[in-house]
Amino acid sequence: MPGRTDDFGRYGAQGERGSQAAARVLDSLSGGIASPVTTRRGLSARLRYLTRSKAGHQAMREAGITVTPRTLKAWLAGKQRPNKANLAKIDTAYWALRRKNVAKYLLRRLNANGGTRVEIHPVDQSHVPIPRQRILEYRRLNIRHWDAIVDAWMRGDAQALDDAWIDQMVNLGSQWGKYEYVTSVGFAA
């Protein structure tokens, strides 16, 4: 059984951790506001989403937004614009709350009907010298239990997400280490 990859990209392979690719797919499945926080529309939509509930205000506090209610009202009315640091915190708070709100739905969706098929596209070896290239093929895996993956994604815990993802990749058999880093992953969800 292979060990974890220690020196990825040493010979020119290109890709990313499978867990990072999975997090991006989960983010896209969660929907959300498409406009960037730097636009008036994106900022306004995020602020409305965050200020409608106690959980939203809690997410803002956890993201480090410490403004007065008067400033928050000015932001909502469009009379004042947050600085770059606060824009980043607003975006962080928004995505944390969005993940928390859709996690149960995604978990039901991914676990339904015996799990969800995952397509794994191997790393790009076009820059790797031919003697160092490995034979990699496109793989499919049916993940039946998404609980640990979705929970780590919801909490934003990259290490726990990576561990949960690797726990599922082991089901590929003795060659699972070849797919720790990938070009992309896709879910049939």
PyRosetta script that sets phi, psi and omega in degrees:
from pyrosetta import init, pose_from_sequence

init()
pose = pose_from_sequence("MPGRTDDFGRYGAQGERGSQAAARVLDSLSGGIASPVTTRRGLSARLRYLTRSKAGHQAMREAGITVTPRTLKAWLAGKQRPNKANLAKIDTAYWALRRKNVAKYLLRRLNANGGTRVEIHPVDQSHVPIPRQRILEYRRLNIRHWDAIVDAWMRGDAQALDDAWIDQMVNLGSQWGKYEYVTSVGFAA")
pose.set_psi(1, 132.9)
pose.set_omega(1, -177.3)
pose.set_phi(2, -73.6)
pose.set_psi(2, 157.6)
pose.set_omega(2, 174.8)
pose.set_phi(3, -91.8)
pose.set_psi(3, -179.6)
pose.set_omega(3, 178.0)
pose.set_phi(4, -71.9)
pose.set_psi(4, 148.6)
pose.set_omega(4, -178.8)
pose.set_phi(5, -72.9)
pose.set_psi(5, 126.9)
pose.set_omega(5, -177.6)
pose.set_phi(6, -96.8)
pose.set_psi(6, -35.7)
pose.set_omega(6, -170.9)
pose.set_phi(7, -130.2)
pose.set_psi(7, 60.2)
pose.set_omega(7, -176.6)
pose.set_phi(8, -64.5)
pose.set_psi(8, 139.6)
pose.set_omega(8, 177.4)
pose.set_phi(9, 85.5)
pose.set_psi(9, 3.3)
pose.set_omega(9, -177.4)
pose.set_phi(10, -57.6)
pose.set_psi(10, -37.4)
pose.set_omega(10, -177.8)
pose.set_phi(11, -104.9)
pose.set_psi(11, 10.2)
pose.set_omega(11, 174.3)
pose.set_phi(12, 107.5)
pose.set_psi(12, 3.1)
pose.set_omega(12, 177.4)
pose.set_phi(13, -65.7)
pose.set_psi(13, 145.0)
pose.set_omega(13, -178.7)
pose.set_phi(14, -123.9)
pose.set_psi(14, 136.7)
pose.set_omega(14, 179.9)
pose.set_phi(15, 170.2)
pose.set_psi(15, -165.7)
pose.set_omega(15, 178.7)
pose.set_phi(16, -143.1)
pose.set_psi(16, 165.9)
pose.set_omega(16, 178.1)
pose.set_phi(17, -60.4)
pose.set_psi(17, 140.7)
pose.set_omega(17, 179.4)
pose.set_phi(18, -58.9)
pose.set_psi(18, -35.1)
pose.set_omega(18, -179.8)
pose.set_phi(19, -66.8)
pose.set_psi(19, -35.3)
pose.set_omega(19, 176.9)
pose.set_phi(20, -66.8)
pose.set_psi(20, -41.9)
pose.set_omega(20, 177.9)
pose.set_phi(21, -63.9)
pose.set_psi(21, -40.2)
pose.set_omega(21, 178.3)
pose.set_phi(22, -64.6)
pose.set_psi(22, -39.3)
pose.set_omega(22, 178.5)
pose.set_phi(23, -62.0)
pose.set_psi(23, -39.5)
pose.set_omega(23, 178.0)
pose.set_phi(24, -64.0)
pose.set_psi(24, -39.9)
pose.set_omega(24, 178.7)
pose.set_phi(25, -66.5)
pose.set_psi(25, -42.1)
pose.set_omega(25, 177.5)
pose.set_phi(26, -62.2)
pose.set_psi(26, -40.0)
pose.set_omega(26, 176.4)
pose.set_phi(27, -60.2)
pose.set_psi(27, -42.0)
pose.set_omega(27, -179.4)
pose.set_phi(28, -69.6)
pose.set_psi(28, -34.6)
pose.set_omega(28, 177.2)
pose.set_phi(29, -69.4)
pose.set_psi(29, -25.1)
pose.set_omega(29, -178.2)
pose.set_phi(30, -77.7)
pose.set_psi(30, -9.9)
pose.set_omega(30, 179.8)
pose.set_phi(31, 73.1)
pose.set_psi(31, -144.5)
pose.set_omega(31, 178.6)
pose.set_phi(32, 113.0)
pose.set_psi(32, -178.8)
pose.set_omega(32, -176.4)
pose.set_phi(33, -77.9)
pose.set_psi(33, 124.9)
pose.set_omega(33, -177.4)
pose.set_phi(34, -82.7)
pose.set_psi(34, -31.3)
pose.set_omega(34, -178.5)
pose.set_phi(35, -66.9)
pose.set_psi(35, 137.0)
pose.set_omega(35, 178.8)
pose.set_phi(36, -65.0)
pose.set_psi(36, 155.0)
pose.set_omega(36, -179.2)
pose.set_phi(37, -65.1)
pose.set_psi(37, -20.2)
pose.set_omega(37, -178.9)
pose.set_phi(38, -75.9)
pose.set_psi(38, -14.1)
pose.set_omega(38, 177.5)
pose.set_phi(39, -90.1)
pose.set_psi(39, 156.9)
pose.set_omega(39, -180.0)
pose.set_phi(40, -60.6)
pose.set_psi(40, -44.7)
pose.set_omega(40, -179.7)
pose.set_phi(41, -62.6)
pose.set_psi(41, -46.4)
pose.set_omega(41, -179.4)
pose.set_phi(42, -63.5)
pose.set_psi(42, -42.0)
pose.set_omega(42, 178.9)
pose.set_phi(43, -65.1)
pose.set_psi(43, -46.7)
pose.set_omega(43, -178.5)
pose.set_phi(44, -60.8)
pose.set_psi(44, -44.4)
pose.set_omega(44, -179.4)
pose.set_phi(45, -65.0)
pose.set_psi(45, -40.8)
pose.set_omega(45, 178.8)
pose.set_phi(46, -65.7)
pose.set_psi(46, -43.2)
pose.set_omega(46, 179.9)
pose.set_phi(47, -63.8)
pose.set_psi(47, -40.9)
pose.set_omega(47, 177.3)
pose.set_phi(48, -62.3)
pose.set_psi(48, -43.0)
pose.set_omega(48, 180.0)
pose.set_phi(49, -62.7)
pose.set_psi(49, -40.4)
pose.set_omega(49, -176.8)
pose.set_phi(50, -76.9)
pose.set_psi(50, -28.5)
pose.set_omega(50, -173.7)
pose.set_phi(51, -95.1)
pose.set_psi(51, 2.5)
pose.set_omega(51, -178.7)
pose.set_phi(52, -84.4)
pose.set_psi(52, -13.8)
pose.set_omega(52, -175.1)
pose.set_phi(53, -143.2)
pose.set_psi(53, 163.1)
pose.set_omega(53, 174.9)
pose.set_phi(54, -64.0)
pose.set_psi(54, -36.7)
pose.set_omega(54, 179.0)
pose.set_phi(55, -62.9)
pose.set_psi(55, -35.5)
pose.set_omega(55, 177.8)
pose.set_phi(56, -66.3)
pose.set_psi(56, -44.1)
pose.set_omega(56, 177.5)
pose.set_phi(57, -64.4)
pose.set_psi(57, -36.8)
pose.set_omega(57, 177.3)
pose.set_phi(58, -65.8)
pose.set_psi(58, -40.8)
pose.set_omega(58, 178.1)
pose.set_phi(59, -62.8)
pose.set_psi(59, -37.9)
pose.set_omega(59, 177.8)
pose.set_phi(60, -65.3)
pose.set_psi(60, -42.7)
pose.set_omega(60, 177.7)
pose.set_phi(61, -62.3)
pose.set_psi(61, -43.4)
pose.set_omega(61, -179.3)
pose.set_phi(62, -65.7)
pose.set_psi(62, -28.3)
pose.set_omega(62, 177.8)
pose.set_phi(63, -81.1)
pose.set_psi(63, -7.7)
pose.set_omega(63, 176.9)
pose.set_phi(64, 94.2)
pose.set_psi(64, 18.2)
pose.set_omega(64, 177.6)
pose.set_phi(65, -85.1)
pose.set_psi(65, 112.7)
pose.set_omega(65, -177.8)
pose.set_phi(66, -125.9)
pose.set_psi(66, 71.2)
pose.set_omega(66, 179.0)
pose.set_phi(67, -112.8)
pose.set_psi(67, 160.9)
pose.set_omega(67, 179.4)
pose.set_phi(68, -73.3)
pose.set_psi(68, 157.7)
pose.set_omega(68, 175.9)
pose.set_phi(69, -58.3)
pose.set_psi(69, -32.2)
pose.set_omega(69, 179.0)
pose.set_phi(70, -64.4)
pose.set_psi(70, -43.4)
pose.set_omega(70, 178.7)
pose.set_phi(71, -65.5)
pose.set_psi(71, -41.2)
pose.set_omega(71, 179.0)
pose.set_phi(72, -61.4)
pose.set_psi(72, -41.5)
pose.set_omega(72, 176.9)
pose.set_phi(73, -63.8)
pose.set_psi(73, -38.6)
pose.set_omega(73, 178.4)
pose.set_phi(74, -65.6)
pose.set_psi(74, -38.0)
pose.set_omega(74, 176.5)
pose.set_phi(75, -63.9)
pose.set_psi(75, -45.5)
pose.set_omega(75, -179.0)
pose.set_phi(76, -63.6)
pose.set_psi(76, -37.0)
pose.set_omega(76, -179.6)
pose.set_phi(77, -79.2)
pose.set_psi(77, -10.8)
pose.set_omega(77, -178.9)
pose.set_phi(78, 79.5)
pose.set_psi(78, 14.9)
pose.set_omega(78, -179.6)
pose.set_phi(79, -84.9)
pose.set_psi(79, -20.7)
pose.set_omega(79, -179.3)
pose.set_phi(80, -138.8)
pose.set_psi(80, 147.8)
pose.set_omega(80, -178.8)
pose.set_phi(81, -115.7)
pose.set_psi(81, 133.8)
pose.set_omega(81, 177.8)
pose.set_phi(82, -65.6)
pose.set_psi(82, 152.3)
pose.set_omega(82, 175.6)
pose.set_phi(83, -73.5)
pose.set_psi(83, 174.5)
pose.set_omega(83, -175.6)
pose.set_phi(84, -59.3)
pose.set_psi(84, -40.3)
pose.set_omega(84, -179.4)
pose.set_phi(85, -63.5)
pose.set_psi(85, -43.2)
pose.set_omega(85, 179.6)
pose.set_phi(86, -71.0)
pose.set_psi(86, -32.0)
pose.set_omega(86, 175.1)
pose.set_phi(87, -61.4)
pose.set_psi(87, -43.2)
pose.set_omega(87, 178.2)
pose.set_phi(88, -64.2)
pose.set_psi(88, -39.8)
pose.set_omega(88, 178.8)
pose.set_phi(89, -67.4)
pose.set_psi(89, -37.7)
pose.set_omega(89, 177.5)
pose.set_phi(90, -63.4)
pose.set_psi(90, -43.3)
pose.set_omega(90, 178.9)
pose.set_phi(91, -64.3)
pose.set_psi(91, -42.2)
pose.set_omega(91, 178.1)
pose.set_phi(92, -61.5)
pose.set_psi(92, -45.6)
pose.set_omega(92, 179.5)
pose.set_phi(93, -63.1)
pose.set_psi(93, -42.3)
pose.set_omega(93, -180.0)
pose.set_phi(94, -59.5)
pose.set_psi(94, -50.4)
pose.set_omega(94, -177.0)
pose.set_phi(95, -68.4)
pose.set_psi(95, -33.4)
pose.set_omega(95, 176.7)
pose.set_phi(96, -63.9)
pose.set_psi(96, -44.3)
pose.set_omega(96, 179.2)
pose.set_phi(97, -68.6)
pose.set_psi(97, -40.2)
pose.set_omega(97, 179.8)
pose.set_phi(98, -61.5)
pose.set_psi(98, -45.2)
pose.set_omega(98, 179.0)
pose.set_phi(99, -61.0)
pose.set_psi(99, -43.1)
pose.set_omega(99, -179.7)
pose.set_phi(100, -63.2)
pose.set_psi(100, -40.0)
pose.set_omega(100, -177.2)
pose.set_phi(101, -72.1)
pose.set_psi(101, -29.8)
pose.set_omega(101, -176.4)
pose.set_phi(102, -103.0)
pose.set_psi(102, -2.1)
pose.set_omega(102, -175.0)
pose.set_phi(103, -60.4)
pose.set_psi(103, -44.7)
pose.set_omega(103, -178.5)
pose.set_phi(104, -64.0)
pose.set_psi(104, -41.8)
pose.set_omega(104, 178.5)
pose.set_phi(105, -62.1)
pose.set_psi(105, -47.1)
pose.set_omega(105, -179.8)
pose.set_phi(106, -63.1)
pose.set_psi(106, -39.7)
pose.set_omega(106, -179.9)
pose.set_phi(107, -62.1)
pose.set_psi(107, -45.2)
pose.set_omega(107, 177.0)
pose.set_phi(108, -61.6)
pose.set_psi(108, -42.9)
pose.set_omega(108, -178.0)
pose.set_phi(109, -65.1)
pose.set_psi(109, -43.1)
pose.set_omega(109, -177.0)
pose.set_phi(110, -75.4)
pose.set_psi(110, -32.8)
pose.set_omega(110, -179.8)
pose.set_phi(111, -84.4)
pose.set_psi(111, -13.1)
pose.set_omega(111, -175.7)
pose.set_phi(112, -62.5)
pose.set_psi(112, 148.0)
pose.set_omega(112, 175.0)
pose.set_phi(113, 56.0)
pose.set_psi(113, 37.2)
pose.set_omega(113, 175.7)
pose.set_phi(114, 85.5)
pose.set_psi(114, 13.6)
pose.set_omega(114, 176.6)
pose.set_phi(115, 111.5)
pose.set_psi(115, -173.6)
pose.set_omega(115, -176.8)
pose.set_phi(116, -127.6)
pose.set_psi(116, 135.8)
pose.set_omega(116, 177.8)
pose.set_phi(117, -76.3)
pose.set_psi(117, 134.6)
pose.set_omega(117, 179.2)
pose.set_phi(118, -115.6)
pose.set_psi(118, 131.6)
pose.set_omega(118, 175.9)
pose.set_phi(119, -100.7)
pose.set_psi(119, 129.1)
pose.set_omega(119, -176.4)
pose.set_phi(120, -116.7)
pose.set_psi(120, 120.4)
pose.set_omega(120, 179.0)
pose.set_phi(121, -102.3)
pose.set_psi(121, 122.1)
pose.set_omega(121, -174.1)
pose.set_phi(122, -66.3)
pose.set_psi(122, 170.3)
pose.set_omega(122, -179.1)
pose.set_phi(123, -62.7)
pose.set_psi(123, 158.4)
pose.set_omega(123, 176.9)
pose.set_phi(124, -84.7)
pose.set_psi(124, 115.9)
pose.set_omega(124, -179.1)
pose.set_phi(125, -105.3)
pose.set_psi(125, 17.1)
pose.set_omega(125, -175.6)
pose.set_phi(126, -64.4)
pose.set_psi(126, -21.3)
pose.set_omega(126, 179.3)
pose.set_phi(127, -101.5)
pose.set_psi(127, 5.3)
pose.set_omega(127, -180.0)
pose.set_phi(128, -91.2)
pose.set_psi(128, 132.6)
pose.set_omega(128, 176.5)
pose.set_phi(129, -56.4)
pose.set_psi(129, 142.0)
pose.set_omega(129, -173.1)
pose.set_phi(130, -53.9)
pose.set_psi(130, -41.3)
pose.set_omega(130, 179.8)
pose.set_phi(131, -65.0)
pose.set_psi(131, -19.7)
pose.set_omega(131, -177.7)
pose.set_phi(132, -99.1)
pose.set_psi(132, -4.5)
pose.set_omega(132, -179.6)
pose.set_phi(133, -73.7)
pose.set_psi(133, 146.3)
pose.set_omega(133, 175.9)
pose.set_phi(134, -108.1)
pose.set_psi(134, 157.6)
pose.set_omega(134, 175.8)
pose.set_phi(135, -82.4)
pose.set_psi(135, 113.1)
pose.set_omega(135, 179.9)
pose.set_phi(136, -122.8)
pose.set_psi(136, 140.9)
pose.set_omega(136, 179.4)
pose.set_phi(137, -131.1)
pose.set_psi(137, 159.2)
pose.set_omega(137, 175.2)
pose.set_phi(138, -63.2)
pose.set_psi(138, 132.4)
pose.set_omega(138, -177.6)
pose.set_phi(139, -125.1)
pose.set_psi(139, 155.8)
pose.set_omega(139, 174.7)
pose.set_phi(140, -125.2)
pose.set_psi(140, 144.9)
pose.set_omega(140, 179.7)
pose.set_phi(141, -146.8)
pose.set_psi(141, 136.0)
pose.set_omega(141, 175.8)
pose.set_phi(142, -97.0)
pose.set_psi(142, 113.5)
pose.set_omega(142, 178.1)
pose.set_phi(143, -93.1)
pose.set_psi(143, 119.6)
pose.set_omega(143, -175.7)
pose.set_phi(144, -91.1)
pose.set_psi(144, -29.6)
pose.set_omega(144, -175.9)
pose.set_phi(145, -124.2)
pose.set_psi(145, 106.8)
pose.set_omega(145, -176.1)
pose.set_phi(146, -97.7)
pose.set_psi(146, 0.7)
pose.set_omega(146, -171.5)
pose.set_phi(147, -53.5)
pose.set_psi(147, -51.9)
pose.set_omega(147, -177.2)
pose.set_phi(148, -66.6)
pose.set_psi(148, -38.4)
pose.set_omega(148, -179.3)
pose.set_phi(149, -66.1)
pose.set_psi(149, -48.9)
pose.set_omega(149, -178.3)
pose.set_phi(150, -66.6)
pose.set_psi(150, -38.6)
pose.set_omega(150, 179.3)
pose.set_phi(151, -63.4)
pose.set_psi(151, -45.1)
pose.set_omega(151, 179.2)
pose.set_phi(152, -65.4)
pose.set_psi(152, -40.3)
pose.set_omega(152, 177.4)
pose.set_phi(153, -62.0)
pose.set_psi(153, -44.4)
pose.set_omega(153, -179.7)
pose.set_phi(154, -61.3)
pose.set_psi(154, -41.0)
pose.set_omega(154, -179.0)
pose.set_phi(155, -78.4)
pose.set_psi(155, -13.4)
pose.set_omega(155, -178.1)
pose.set_phi(156, 74.2)
pose.set_psi(156, 25.6)
pose.set_omega(156, -178.3)
pose.set_phi(157, -93.3)
pose.set_psi(157, 97.5)
pose.set_omega(157, -174.7)
pose.set_phi(158, -62.8)
pose.set_psi(158, -39.9)
pose.set_omega(158, -179.0)
pose.set_phi(159, -66.9)
pose.set_psi(159, -45.0)
pose.set_omega(159, 178.4)
pose.set_phi(160, -64.6)
pose.set_psi(160, -37.7)
pose.set_omega(160, 177.9)
pose.set_phi(161, -64.1)
pose.set_psi(161, -43.4)
pose.set_omega(161, 179.0)
pose.set_phi(162, -62.6)
pose.set_psi(162, -44.1)
pose.set_omega(162, 179.2)
pose.set_phi(163, -63.1)
pose.set_psi(163, -42.8)
pose.set_omega(163, 179.4)
pose.set_phi(164, -65.8)
pose.set_psi(164, -38.2)
pose.set_omega(164, 178.9)
pose.set_phi(165, -65.6)
pose.set_psi(165, -45.0)
pose.set_omega(165, 179.4)
pose.set_phi(166, -63.5)
pose.set_psi(166, -37.1)
pose.set_omega(166, 176.8)
pose.set_phi(167, -57.1)
pose.set_psi(167, -32.8)
pose.set_omega(167, 177.8)
pose.set_phi(168, -82.6)
pose.set_psi(168, -34.8)
pose.set_omega(168, -179.0)
pose.set_phi(169, -66.0)
pose.set_psi(169, -25.7)
pose.set_omega(169, 178.2)
pose.set_phi(170, -58.0)
pose.set_psi(170, -25.3)
pose.set_omega(170, 179.0)
pose.set_phi(171, -68.3)
pose.set_psi(171, -8.6)
pose.set_omega(171, 175.6)
pose.set_phi(172, -73.6)
pose.set_psi(172, -12.6)
pose.set_omega(172, -179.6)
pose.set_phi(173, 103.0)
pose.set_psi(173, -160.7)
pose.set_omega(173, -173.4)
pose.set_phi(174, -67.2)
pose.set_psi(174, -14.0)
pose.set_omega(174, -178.6)
pose.set_phi(175, -96.9)
pose.set_psi(175, 13.7)
pose.set_omega(175, -174.0)
pose.set_phi(176, -59.6)
pose.set_psi(176, -29.5)
pose.set_omega(176, -178.9)
pose.set_phi(177, -62.0)
pose.set_psi(177, -25.4)
pose.set_omega(177, 177.5)
pose.set_phi(178, -68.1)
pose.set_psi(178, -16.5)
pose.set_omega(178, -174.6)
pose.set_phi(179, -115.6)
pose.set_psi(179, 18.9)
pose.set_omega(179, 174.3)
pose.set_phi(180, -68.1)
pose.set_psi(180, -37.0)
pose.set_omega(180, 174.3)
pose.set_phi(181, -110.6)
pose.set_psi(181, 140.7)
pose.set_omega(181, -174.0)
pose.set_phi(182, -139.4)
pose.set_psi(182, 165.9)
pose.set_omega(182, 169.9)
pose.set_phi(183, -81.6)
pose.set_psi(183, -43.9)
pose.set_omega(183, 176.3)
pose.set_phi(184, -164.6)
pose.set_psi(184, 165.1)
pose.set_omega(184, 172.3)
pose.set_phi(185, -130.9)
pose.set_psi(185, 155.3)
pose.set_omega(185, 177.5)
pose.set_phi(186, -138.6)
pose.set_psi(186, 146.6)
pose.set_omega(186, 179.8)
pose.set_phi(187, -112.2)
pose.set_psi(187, 139.0)
pose.set_omega(187, 175.1)
pose.set_phi(188, -90.4)
pose.set_psi(188, 58.9)
pose.set_omega(188, -176.9)
pose.set_phi(189, -111.4)
pose.dump_pdb("model.pdb")
